[in-house]
């Protein structure tokens, strides 16, 4: 598949059109994004099924750490994670400082500013997800 041509096509389509006072997706953009998300879901599921299959092979051959072809290397690794169950000595765990967003927002609503020692950073996200039962190609 020629991915460069596909990307050129994606960059060439009109994404939105005006409808009244708002913007909506063009039919072409809507169908194209739907198909891309559908393909992404398929790929995610296919990779998960292949992971399960390779895991079976890896368990039968634990001395092998990877499997290589001409285009792909499949790696296998076992890691161990520690968990705290019940009471344990404080020297065996750490406590991370995480912002209490609810308390910070309440403070900011009352005072009009963030508490001392707290800063805020803005992130922008674009997300895509399927809606409805679009059966058209």
Secondary structure, DSSP 8 states (H G I E B T S, - for coil): --HHHHHHHHHHS--EEEETTEEEE-HHHHHHHHHHHHHHHHHHHHHHHHHHHHHHHHHH-TT--EEE-SS-EEE----------S---GGG--------HHHHHHHHHHHSS--TT--------------TT----
